[in-house]
Amino acid sequence: MLKSSLNINTVEAGCDEAGRGCLAGPVFAAAVILPSDYKHPVLNDSKQLSHAQREKLRIEIENDAIAWAVGICSPQEIDSINILNASFLAMHRAVEKLTTVPEYLLIDGNRFKPFPGIPHSCIIKGDGKYFSIAAASVLAKTYRDDFMGRLHKEFPQYLWNSNKGYPTRVHRAAIAEYGTNEHHRMSFRLLDDQLRIRFQDS
């Protein structure tokens, strides 16, 4: 069972991101403040959940949370400041949008750029340890998946409805065949070496 909080009698927001390793699309982050005694029998790291579980949990989280928000950083911002800093910026944007100001932040991972005026703890694999971080992971993942599904309707050749922009063989083959667009992260290694040679020769 995950833990409800790190600090007693403190308004904590859990923060997590989705899409750091993708070749296309924004990085999404979420911040979630849950009741201090919150418990849930299913809520866990979003990667451990099925699509159906995540969709159901998103509704429950949004209903149960004291406050929640989602922030994004565009591919152009990612290319400009790098994916690590873009992940931090997306988290900051999510925290800024919270309707309740948290007193403490629980950050999934081992690094974070401090948010002005709010102390934090970085927790490795925190989405499997604290409900608030797990909730943030579910919101970040589901909102990003929905976004990539909408982009798929405009650019079906990349199959973003299934790969969500991650570096699958199919996605890289589509980049080699059709090239890139404004949603690709140009600072990333978009092609593997074999496809890169084909792409440059074509």
C-alpha positions in Angstrom: 0.0 0.0 0.0 1.3 3.5 -0.9 1.7 6.2 1.7 -0.8 9.1 2.1 1.8 11.7 3.0 5.4 12.4 3.9 4.9 15.2 6.4 2.1 15.2 8.9 -0.3 18.2 8.9 1.2 19.6 5.7 -0.5 20.4 2.5 1.5 18.3 0.0 1.3 18.2 -3.8 2.7 15.2 -5.6 4.3 15.9 -8.9 5.2 13.7 -11.9 5.7 13.9 -15.6 5.0 11.9 -18.7 6.7 11.8 -22.1 10.3 12.5 -21.3 11.6 9.8 -23.6 9.4 10.6 -26.6 10.6 11.7 -30.0 7.5 13.9 -30.5 4.9 15.8 -28.6 5.2 17.9 -25.4 6.2 16.7 -22.0 3.3 16.8 -19.6 3.4 17.1 -15.9 0.7 17.1 -13.2 0.5 18.3 -9.6 -2.1 16.8 -7.2 -3.1 17.6 -3.7 -5.0 14.8 -2.1 -6.7 14.6 1.4 -4.1 13.9 4.1 -5.6 10.5 4.9 -6.2 9.5 1.3 -6.1 5.8 0.4 -7.0 3.9 -2.7 -6.9 0.1 -3.4 -5.8 0.4 -7.0 -3.9 3.7 -7.4 -0.3 3.1 -8.2 2.5 4.1 -10.7 0.6 4.7 -14.0 3.0 2.3 -15.8 1.7 -0.5 -13.6 -1.9 0.1 -14.6 -3.9 -0.8 -17.6 -5.4 1.9 -20.0 -8.8 1.2 -18.6 -7.6 1.5 -15.0 -5.9 4.8 -15.7 -9.0 6.3 -17.4 -11.2 5.3 -14.4 -8.7 6.6 -11.9 -8.4 9.9 -13.7 -12.1 10.6 -13.0 -11.7 9.5 -9.4 -8.6 11.6 -8.8 -10.1 14.7 -10.2 -13.2 14.2 -8.0 -11.3 13.3 -4.9 -8.4 15.8 -5.1 -8.3 19.0 -3.1 -6.6 20.5 -6.2 -5.0 19.2 -9.3 -3.4 20.8 -12.4 -1.6 19.8 -15.6 1.3 21.7 -17.2 3.1 21.2 -20.5 6.3 22.1 -22.2 6.4 22.2 -26.0 8.8 20.4 -28.3 10.4 23.7 -29.2 10.9 24.5 -25.5 12.4 21.0 -25.0 14.8 21.6 -27.9 15.7 25.0 -26.4 16.3 24.1 -22.7 16.7 20.3 -22.9 14.2 17.7 -21.7 15.3 17.6 -18.1 14.8 21.4 -17.6 11.6 21.2 -19.7 10.3 18.5 -17.3 11.0 20.8 -14.4 9.3 23.7 -16.1 6.2 21.6 -16.9 6.0 20.6 -13.2 6.4 24.3 -12.2 3.6 25.3 -14.5 1.3 22.6 -13.0 2.1 23.8 -9.5 1.4 27.4 -10.5 -2.1 26.4 -11.7 -3.1 24.7 -8.5 -6.1 26.4 -6.9 -4.7 25.5 -3.4 -1.1 26.6 -2.7 0.8 23.6 -1.4 3.2 23.8 1.6 5.4 21.0 0.3 6.1 19.2 -3.0 6.8 15.5 -3.4 8.7 15.1 -6.7 9.1 11.8 -8.5 12.7 11.2 -9.4 16.1 12.3 -8.1 16.4 15.9 -9.3 14.3 19.0 -9.4 14.7 22.7 -9.8 13.3 24.2 -6.6 9.9 26.0 -6.9 10.1 29.4 -5.3 8.9 29.5 -1.7 7.9 25.8 -1.5 10.3 23.2 -0.1 10.4 19.8 -1.8 11.7 16.2 -1.5 12.8 14.2 -4.5 11.7 10.6 -4.2 13.1 7.9 -6.5 10.2 5.8 -7.9 7.9 8.0 -5.8 5.0 7.1 -8.1 5.1 3.7 -6.4 5.4 5.0 -2.9 3.0 8.0 -2.4 -0.6 8.3 -3.5 -0.2 12.0 -4.5 2.7 11.2 -6.9 0.9 8.2 -8.3 -2.1 10.4 -8.9 0.0 12.9 -10.7 1.5 10.2 -12.8 -1.9 9.0 -13.9 -3.1 12.5 -14.8 0.1 13.4 -16.7 0.0 10.1 -18.6 -3.7 10.2 -19.5 -3.7 13.8 -20.6 -0.6 13.3 -22.7 -2.0 10.2 -24.3 -5.2 12.1 -25.2 -3.2 14.9 -26.7 -1.1 12.5 -28.8 -4.4 10.8 -29.9 -5.7 14.1 -31.2 -2.4 14.8 -33.0 -2.7 11.3 -34.6 -5.8 12.5 -36.5 -3.7 15.2 -38.1 -0.7 13.1 -38.7 -1.8 9.4 -38.9 1.4 8.3 -40.7 3.3 8.3 -37.4 0.7 6.1 -35.5 0.9 8.4 -32.5 -2.4 6.9 -31.3 -0.5 3.7 -30.4 3.2 4.7 -29.9 2.3 8.1 -28.3 5.5 9.6 -29.8 7.9 7.1 -28.2 10.9 5.8 -30.2 9.3 2.6 -31.6 10.6 1.0 -34.7 7.4 1.9 -36.5 7.6 5.6 -35.5 11.3 5.8 -36.6 10.4 4.1 -39.9 7.7 6.7 -40.4 10.1 9.5 -39.7 12.5 8.0 -42.3 9.7 7.8 -44.9 7.8 11.0 -44.3 10.3 13.2 -42.5 9.5 15.3 -39.4 7.0 18.0 -38.5 6.7 20.7 -35.9 5.8 18.2 -33.2 9.1 16.3 -33.3 11.9 17.1 -30.9 14.7 18.0 -33.3 17.4 17.8 -30.5 16.6 14.1 -30.0 18.1 11.1 -31.9 15.1 10.6 -34.2 16.5 7.8 -36.3 18.6 4.7 -35.4 21.8 4.4 -37.4 20.4 2.2 -40.1 17.4 4.4 -40.8 19.6 7.5 -40.5 21.7 6.3 -43.5 18.5 5.7 -45.6 17.0 9.0 -44.5 20.2 10.9 -45.5 20.5 9.1 -48.9 16.9 9.7 -49.9 
